[in-house]
Amino acid sequence: MSRGNSSLFVRLERIPVAAGLRDLRARLYDRTSDSHARRALWSPAVRAAQNDQSPTGQHQLAAVWLALPLLRRAAGKIGTYLPVCRADLESELVTAFLASVAEVDTNDPDVSRWLARAVVNQGWRFAAAGSPERTTADIEAIADQRNLIEPMPAELMAENLWELHVTGPAQPDRLAATIRFTTSSAHREGYRLGELASHMGLREVVHRARRPSEGEPIGALQLIPHGGGS
């Protein structure tokens, strides 16, 4: 990030301006004053910049100086989220502001809002285009790993297995089928439905099924002997 004298914003801030222009900028960003009155102050400054034919572009420079607080905030916010060279971003924002000044309708009562939106959007596009591609973790693999159910012990694979059925509610606009999960009858004693579901890795499924008022119901639960239901 560029700082000190290398910052375009710092150099622009240091240019000599008339006291009247400083007073105007103070009123433009004074949030205690009427917002409509503040927005109306932009039109004369923007109109002067549009009609500026001087070799030095003094009215255009004055408009940029008035917009520095806006440009500075935009650069700070964009730089917080995207890795972009601050010096390049500042140059892009100033260029975007001058281009927007040339296009905006000064009779629009929301000149300042139009300019801010155009400049900030261009700043985001510039920063996003310059951001290098970065490798990321395989999200699907991470999700699979987090949702892995601990392998069922051999003793749970004995006969007399029990099944937990989750039957979805009837919905004419989509297909539905009963989902079955199997566990051993040897472990059914002492288990409440929630504990059993937790052991089988289905705590969230049971929670949603038993408390349909918090979201869309996913179905009804039924615990039956293995092979005893269709």
N, C-alpha and C positions, 0 to 999 in steps of 0.2 A: 504494500500500500504506500502510495506516495504521500509524503508529508512535507512540511516546511515550505520553502520558496518554490519547490518543484510543483506544488499544487496549483492548478489553474484557478480554483476557487479562491485561494488565498491571494493570488496576484490580482484577480478581479476585485476582491474586497478592498484592496489597498489603493485602487485608483482614486484620484481626487474627484469628488463630486460636490455639487452645490448643496448648501444647507437645505434648500427646498426639496431636493431629491431625497435626502436623508429623512426629512420629515414625512415625505410621501411614503417611503418604505415603512416607516414606523406605523403609519395609519393603515397601510395595506395588510399588515399582520397583527393588528391590534384586535384580539378576539373579544374585547369588551365593547367594541363599537358595533354598529349595525352591519350585518353581513352584506346586505344589498348595497349599502353605501360603499363598503370596502371593494366589492366586485366592480362597482361603477368606476372606481378610480383607475382601474387597469386600462379601460378603453382609450383614454387620451394618450397614455404612454405607448400602447401598442400601435395606435394610429400614427404617432410620430415616428415610430420605428419603421413602419411600413412605407412611409413617405420619405424616409431618410435617403438623400442623394449625396450627402457630404462624403469627401474622400476618407475621412476618419470614421464614419459611421457612428457618430457620437450618440445619436438617439437609439440606435440598436444596442450600443454598449450600455446605455443607461437602462434600457429594458432588461438586459441580462443582469445588471447589477441589482435591479429591483427584484428579480426572480431568484437571486442567490439563496435566500433561505429555503425556498421551495426545492431548488436543485440540490442543495446540501442534504436536506432530509431524504430526498429520493435516493441519492447516492449512498447515504448511510444505511437505509433499509435494504436496498438491493445488495449492497456489499455484505450485509449480514447473512444473507441466504445463499448467495452465489459467489464462488471464488473468481473475482474479476479484478483486473488491475485498476486501482482507483484513478490513476491519471487518465487512462483510456476512457473510463466511465465518465469522468467529469467532462472530458472533451466531447464525448458523444451526447451527453445531456445538454450542453451548451449549443451544440450543432442542432440537436433536435428542437430546442427551444426557438432558435432563430428561424428554422424551417417552419415551425408551427405559427410563429408570429406572422410570417409572410402569407399564411393561408387562412388564418382565423378571420371571422366576420366581426369587425369591431362594433357592429350594431347589436350583436348578441349580448344580452344582459349577463350571460355567464361566461364571458371571455376568459376569466381567470381559471374557471373550472375546466373549460375546454382545453386550454393550454396545459394545465397540470396533467390532465388525463393523457393527452397526446405525448407529452414529454416522458412521463413515468412509464407508459406502455413501451415506448421506444427503448428506454433504459433497460427494462426487463428483457426485451427481445435481444438487445445487444449483449447483455450479460449471459443470457442463456445460450446464445450462439457461440460465445467464446469459452464456455465452460467445457473442460476436457471430459471425455467419457471415462467413467470409473467403473471398475468391476464391482459387482455386488454379490452377496451370498445367494445361493439357490434358495429362494423363498419357499418353493414347493418342497424341497428336500428338508428344510428346517421344520416346516409344518408337519411333514410326515414323521420326522424324528420326535417331535414334541408329542405327537398323538399316538406313538407306538404303545401298544398294550404289552405289558410284561408277559412273556411266554407262559402258557398254562402249565403248571406242574403235572408230572406224569400221573399222580394219584387223582387228579381232577379229570383225567381222561377215562376213568373207569366207567362201568355201566351205571345204570340208574341216573343218567344225566337229566338235568332239568333245563327248560328253555324259557327265556324271557322274550315275549312277543311285544313288539311295538307296532300297533295297527293305526295307520293314518286315518284321519277323518275323511268321510266321503266328500269328494269335490268333483262335480261334473265336468269341470274344465281342465282336469289333469288326471293322469294315471296315478294309481296308488296301489301299494302292496304291503303285506305284513313283513316286518323285518324280524328275524329271529337271532337270538344270542344264547349260547349254551354254556351251562356251568354244572358242576357236580352236585348231586343231592347230599353228598357227605358234608358239604359246606353250607347247606341251606339253613341248618339249625343255628339259632342265635343271630341270624342276619335279618335285619329289616330290609325293606325294599331298597332304601337309599344306600345301605352298606353293600348290598349285593351289587347294585349298579356301579358303585365306586370300585369294587374289586374287579369288575369286568371292564372298567374304563368307560363307564357310561353315565357318570355323575351328571354331566351337563344335559344329556338326553333325558334322564329321569326328572331333573329339575324343571326342564321346560315342559315336559309332559304333565307333571303334577301341578304346575302353576301356569295354566294357559292364559290367565288374565294379564300376564306381563308380556305377552307376545302372541304370535299366531300359534295355535295348538298344533303339535306335530303328531299326536296320536294318543292311543290308550295303551296302558301297560297291563300285561297278563303273564303270570308265572304258572306254567303247567309242566307236567312230566314230559321228558323228551319223547317225541313220537306220539304224544297224546293229543295233539292238535293238528289241524290241517294247515 
